[in-house]
Every structure is written in C-alpha cells, then in structure tokens.
Amino acid sequence: MIKAVEEALKYLERLTKKFREFASQEKNSEVKEKYLSRTQFFGDTAFALMKKYNIGKEWFVFSIYKEMMLLEESRGHYEKALENASAALKLARTGEEKGVIEEKISLYKEILPALLKK
C-alpha cells in the first residue's frame, strides 16, 4: 500500500509542476487561475496523503514546498510564498537547493515591506 501511495505522490509532484508551468505560460487570467487552483489542489492532496500514511520522504516534501512557494509567488501571495520557502529550506539537501531557496527568501523579504507600505 505504501509503495502505491509513494507512486501517487510522484505523480502528484509531476502534475503540480506541469500545471504551474501551464499557468506561467497562460495569458488569460481566468484560465491561469484555474491552472493555479489545480496546482494548489495537487499539492494539498499530496500533503494529505503524506499525513494519512505517515510518509515523510524529505525529497518529496521539499519538492512540494518548493512548488507551493512558486505557486504563491505567481499569485502574488509573497507572505505565503515566504512560509513555504522557509519550510523548503529546512529540507533542502544540496547546496544548490539551499541557494535557490535562500535567493527566493531574500527576494520575498525585499518585496514584502514594499507591499505592506501600500
């Protein structure tokens, strides 16, 4: 059973990435939001499966946090993106992964004060 859930998680990860890519290329804001909503659904489903079956594969949790970070960034929700980035940073395994996430965190920390002033 656990093997099947792990395969489902891998599939959800691929769907999450693909739908976020579709959204980033979409010009129509309604269609873009539908793609982003699907992306959110796939990520939430993956987290629910991991919790229900107590599967905490770090590589996958990192990947989903990273995808959710990028999803929230594309929606302009930088505070939520920062939360996901901080969670992803704790799970980053390589220097490259850490560098990418740290770069995003510093970007969000620059953007957030400017947005709060408005």
Secondary structure, 3 states (H helix, E strand, C coil): CHHHHHHHHHHHHHHHHHHHHHHHHCCCHHHHHHHHHHHHHHHHHHHHHHHHCCCCCHHHHHHHHHHHHHHHHHHCCHHHHHHHHHHHHHHCCCHHHHHHHHHHHHHHHHHHHHHHHC
